């Protein structure tokens, strides 16, 4: 058994309520990721130990679902909507403007400093404000939709986030364009 570190003890406390053979794997993974922002190797080992599984089984389940991360998240994520209404209203152009402004080449990706990430989102039914993105601030679990975007608005918003602005300030920048 690995040495009990402070991080392991914290994760063990998070998953203490979950029991083997009760179908708790996804709930345990969600709870850890919600608290830490991602599933580290250490977290998957602790979850496996708690649920009497192999770490490979935990990793297999986590890697099956797109929402689980294996690296710390960016401070703020831009979740780009890939739904049909957004695509019809130049969502692809919005995506390209975001990627170019942030200096990343694909989704998912984070800026080198870890300040901003761009991730894929699925349609949430707010097609009346298409094309749109969601700004997700990791530290507060805050999610803000930003709609009726065009390339200029997307660039202003991405620049503000890249340069360290708050979510609120970057949304204001998007509205000015």
N, C-alpha and C positions, 0 to 999 in steps of 0.2 A: 504494500500500500504506500502511495507517495506521501511525502512529508506534508503535514497539515500546515499550509500557509494561511495568512490572513485572508487572502482572496478565496482560497478553498473553503475556509470557515464561513465566509460571507455567502458563498454560493450554496453551501450545505444548508445554511439557515433559510435561504430562499426556497429551497426545494424540500424542506423537512416534512411538509404536509402531504407530499405525494407518496403513493404506495405502489409497490410492484403489483402487476397483474390487475390494475384498476383502470387501465387505459389513460394513464396520466402523462404519457410522454410529451405530447404536443403542449399540454398545459404547462408542464415544467419548463419546456424550452421557451415558450412565450413569456413566462414570468421572468426567467433569467435575462432574456433579450430585452424585455421592457426595462428592467432595472439597470443592466450593464450597457445596453445598446447593441450587443452582439453576442454570439456564442463562441467563446474561446475554446481552445482544446481542453483546457483545464475545466471549464464549465461542463463540457460534454462528458468528461470523465466523471465528474461529481454526479451529474444527472444519471449516468449509467450505473454508478455505484448505488445510488439511492433506489433505482428501479430494478436492480438485479439484471442489468443488460450489459452487453459489451459496448464499449465506446463507439465501435464501428456501426452498431445498430442505431445509436443516437445520431451519429454523423449521417448515416444513410437517410434517416427520416428528415433531418434538417436540410440536407442538400436537395431533397426532393421538392421542397417548398421554396418558392422564390423569395418570400419575405424574410427568411432567416439569413443573417449576415455572419461572416466568419472573421471579420476585421472591424475595428472600431468605426463607427459612422462619422461622417463629416459633422461639423457643428450644425450646419443647416443643409438639408437636402432640398433640391428642387425636384419634385416628382412630376415628370412630364406626362401628360395624358395622351395615351395612344389610341383613344376611342375614335369611332368613325366620324362623329361630328367635328371633333378637333382636327382630325386629319383633313376633312373636307374644307376646313377654314384655315388652311396653311399651317397646321400643327407641325408638319415636317420642317417648314421654314423656321418656326419658333425653336424647334429642337436644334437645328443647325446653328441658329444665332446663339443659343445658350452655350452649346459646346465650343464654338469658336471664341466667344467672349471669355469663357473660363479656361480655355487652353487645354481642353480634353478632347479625345477623339471618338469616344463611344459611350454608350449607356450600358451598364453603370460605370461611373468613374467619379473620382474625387480630385479636387485641385491638389497640387503638391503639398500645400500647407495644411490640408485637411479641413479648411474652413467651409468649403462648399462642395457638395456632391450633386450629381444628376442621376436620377434613377427612373425606371419605367413605372408608370402608373396605368391602371386600367380605368375605363370609363366608370364614373360614379353617378351618372345620370344628370349632371348639371350642364346639359348640352346648350341651354339658353345663354351661357356665358362662354361658350367655345370660341376660340381655342383657349385652353387654360392649363395651369400648373397648380400644384400645391406646394407651399413652403412649409417644411417640417423642421422645427427646431428641436434638436435632440435633448438638450438640457432641460427643457420644460415640457416636452412631449406636445408642444403646440403645433397645430396644423392650420394653415391659413390658405384658402383658395384665392387664386389670382386669375381673373378671367378677362375676356374680351381683349386678349393680347394681340399685338402685332409685333413684327421683328424689332422695331425701335423700342417698344415698351419692354420687351424681353431683354434686350441688350442693356437698357438702363437699369433694370432690376438686377440682372446678373452682375453688372459692374459694381453696383452698390454692395451686394453681398460679398463679392470678391474682395472689395476694398475694406470690409469690416463693418458695414452698416448693419443695423438691426433689421429684423424682419419687417417691422413697421415702416422704417425709413426706406427700405428697398421697395415695398409696396407703393409708397408715395412716389418714388422715382418712376415706377412703372405707369402710374396714373398721369404723370406730367407729359409723357411723350405723345 
